Each structure stands twice: as C-alpha cells, then as structure tokens.
Amino acid sequence: MWFGFSSHFSESKAGKASSLVLGKDDKLRSPNANRDVKFVFGWYGKAYLLGLFVVEIWGQFLHPIIFGNRLPFLSLMMISIYCAIEMTYSWIWQLGYIVKSR
C-alpha cells in the first residue's frame, strides 16, 4: 500500500495522472516513473508501528511467561484486533485522501 499510494498520490499535481504512456523503449510506464517520490511516516504511523512491535513482543515472549498454556487464543486475538483497527483507519484515510484530491 505504501509504495502504491506514494507513487500515485504525491504532493505534486502531476501525480493525478494515472494513464500509462509509451516510453522510448516501447514499454508502457507510468508518467511519474522517473520522479523521486518521498513518503513520510507521520506520528500516527510511527505510533502504530511501535504498538505493533509491543503486541508482537507480548505474543511471542510475555504471554507464554505470564499465562503459560492458558488462553492460547489471546495473543492471536490481540494481533487480529490491532491490525483490523489499523486497516479500518487506512481505508478511511485513503477514502478521505481520494475525495480531497478530486
């Protein structure tokens, strides 16, 4: 998602062009293929990655120490819920970005 949307939705207005053009070597390519596209993680992205790291540490190391063999589904449920929340946010963010860019 990061690479796809960073190349398609850049800060420049040239990023709005989504058609393919014929290059010098007769291959179809994006008109934005030669541009340097920078994608910066904001505070929310950094917080999400830190939280994902914490959830993984819990699931791999702390859960077996604290609960042993009890509640084996808990770590998987935490990962699923955490990722579902982020996917929901991602879809809402993408929809908002697309609506604002039109």
N, C-alpha and C positions, 0 to 999 in steps of 0.2 A: 504494500500500500504506500509506503514511504516513497519509494522510487517512482512508482507510477504517478502519484499525485504531485510529487515535487517537480516532475518534468512537465506535467500537463497544466498545473495551476501554479505558475510562477508569479512574481511580483510585476513583471512587465506585461504590457498588453499583448505582446507577440505570443504570449503563452496561450491566448484564447484560440489560436488557430489549431484545429485538430485534424486538418486534412493532411494527407501524405503527398509528398512531391517526388518527382523523379530526379535523382541525383546524377552527377557526372558519370558514375559507373553503372548507370541504368538500373539502380536498385531503389526501391521505394524506401523513403526515410521520412522521419518527422521533420518539419521545417525548423524545429527547435533543437535538433540533434547536436549542433555544433556549439550551442550556448552552454556556459557553465551555470549549472543550477545549484543553488545553495539552499539546503533545508535545515532549519534551525529548530532544535527542540526547545519548547518553552518550559515554563516552570511546571505545568501540568504533566507534560511528557516525562520530565525528569522525576517528578514525584511518583508517576505510575511505574516507571522502571525500578525505582527504589522499592516501592511497595511490592512489586513482583519478585524482586530479589528476597525480600523479607518473607513472603509467602512460600517461596521455594526453600529457603533455609528452614522454615517451620516444618514443611512437609518432609524434607529429606533427613533432618537431624533432630530437631526438637520434639516433634510428635512421637517418634519411636522411643525417645528417652522418657518423656512425660507420661504417655498413655500406653506404651508397650504395644500389645496386640489388640487392645480395646479401641473401638471406634476407628477401624481402618479406612472408612469412607470419608472421614472428616477432612483430611488433607486434600483429597481429590475434590471434595465439595468446595473447599476454600478456593482452590485454583480455578474451578469452573465458575464460581460466582464472581471472583475478581476479574477474570477475563471477560465474562459476559457484561459486566458493568463497563469495562473499557471499550468493548465492541459497540455497545449501545451509544456511548459517548462519541465514538469515532463516526458512526453513521449519522448522528445528529450534527456533528461538526462538519462532515462532508456535505450534507444537505444544506446547511447554512451557508457554507462557502460557495457552493454552486449557485444557490439562489442569489447571494450578494454579487457574484461575478457576472451575472447576466444582465 
